[in-house]
Amino acid sequence: MKNPLRIKTALLLTLITAGGGCATITNKSTQPIRFSSEPEGAKVSINGISRGKTPTTVAVRRANETKIVKFELEGYLPVEVKLDTQISGTTAGNLLLGGLLGLAVDAVSGKGFSYSDDHVHVDLTPEPAN
């Protein structure tokens, strides 16, 4: 008869190894974020790249970096907003399971992070009259 403890240990090690990178498996490489403004129609740029006009939803690539979102509309002062990241819950789960390899994979792929806001709204201020 086979040793049940040895079988359970082998099964546990297999699950930990195969389950490495939980966020990499469960999270998409992008996160949808909705952008809106008052008034509507403002150009939305993320890190200098135009991504549409408000209201819009943009699939923002996950990464361990703060992104700068700029709203611009003729006749109004431009507004810049920081889009901060946080560690996703699935990545935190890797720590509990002891999956250091999975934790590293999540960090490198960027899928272990999520943006703290899924909706960014700004109220634009009219430019001062000359």
C-alpha positions in Angstrom: 0.0 0.0 0.0 1.3 3.5 -0.9 2.1 6.0 1.8 -1.0 8.4 2.1 1.2 11.2 3.6 3.6 11.0 0.6 0.7 11.2 -1.8 -0.9 14.2 -0.1 2.5 15.9 0.0 3.0 15.3 -3.7 -0.5 16.6 -4.5 0.0 19.7 -2.4 3.3 20.5 -4.1 1.8 20.0 -7.5 -1.1 22.4 -6.7 1.2 25.1 -5.3 3.5 24.8 -8.4 0.6 24.7 -10.9 -1.2 27.5 -9.1 1.7 29.9 -9.3 0.8 33.2 -10.8 -2.8 33.3 -9.7 -3.4 36.8 -10.9 -1.6 36.0 -14.2 -4.2 33.2 -14.7 -7.3 35.0 -13.4 -6.7 38.7 -14.4 -6.7 40.1 -17.9 -3.7 42.2 -19.0 -6.0 45.3 -19.1 -8.5 46.9 -16.8 -11.5 48.8 -18.1 -11.7 52.3 -16.7 -14.4 54.8 -17.4 -13.5 58.5 -17.9 -16.1 61.3 -17.8 -16.0 65.0 -17.5 -18.3 68.0 -17.1 -18.8 69.3 -19.7 -18.5 66.2 -21.9 -16.3 66.0 -25.0 -12.9 66.4 -23.3 -9.9 64.7 -25.0 -8.5 62.0 -22.7 -4.8 61.2 -22.9 -3.0 58.5 -20.8 0.8 59.1 -20.5 0.6 61.4 -23.5 -1.3 59.0 -25.8 -4.8 60.1 -26.9 -7.5 57.6 -25.9 -10.7 59.2 -26.9 -13.2 61.8 -25.7 -15.4 61.8 -22.6 -17.5 59.9 -21.8 -15.4 56.8 -22.7 -14.2 53.5 -21.3 -10.6 52.6 -22.0 -8.9 49.2 -21.5 -5.8 50.3 -19.6 -2.8 47.9 -19.5 -2.1 46.7 -16.0 1.4 47.6 -14.7 3.1 48.5 -11.5 3.2 52.2 -12.4 1.2 55.3 -11.9 -0.3 56.6 -15.1 -1.1 60.3 -15.8 -4.5 61.0 -17.3 -4.9 64.4 -18.9 -8.3 65.9 -19.8 -8.4 68.8 -22.4 -11.2 70.7 -23.9 -11.0 74.0 -25.8 -12.0 76.9 -23.6 -11.2 75.0 -20.4 -8.1 74.6 -18.2 -6.5 71.2 -18.7 -6.7 68.7 -15.7 -4.2 66.0 -14.9 -5.1 63.1 -12.6 -2.9 60.3 -11.3 -4.1 56.7 -11.8 -2.5 54.8 -9.0 -2.1 51.0 -8.8 -2.6 48.6 -5.9 -1.8 44.9 -5.4 -4.7 42.8 -6.6 -6.3 40.3 -4.2 -5.3 37.3 -6.3 -1.6 38.3 -5.9 -2.0 38.6 -2.2 -3.4 35.1 -2.3 0.0 33.9 -3.6 1.6 34.9 -0.4 -0.8 32.8 1.6 -0.1 29.8 -0.5 3.6 30.3 -0.4 3.7 30.7 -4.2 6.8 32.9 -4.4 7.3 31.9 -8.0 3.7 32.9 -8.8 4.1 36.2 -6.9 7.1 36.9 -9.2 5.2 36.0 -12.3 2.3 38.3 -11.3 4.6 41.2 -10.6 6.6 40.9 -13.9 3.4 40.4 -16.0 1.7 43.4 -14.4 -1.4 41.3 -13.9 -0.8 41.3 -10.2 -1.8 44.9 -10.0 -5.0 46.8 -10.5 -5.9 50.5 -10.7 -7.5 51.8 -7.6 -10.3 53.6 -9.6 -12.5 52.1 -12.2 -14.2 55.5 -12.9 -12.4 58.9 -13.1 -14.6 62.0 -13.4 -13.4 65.6 -13.6 -15.2 69.0 -13.5 -13.4 71.3 -16.0 -12.9 74.9 -15.1 -13.4 77.6 -17.9 -10.3 79.5 -18.9 -10.2 83.0 -17.4 -11.3 85.7 -19.8 -8.6 88.0 -21.1 
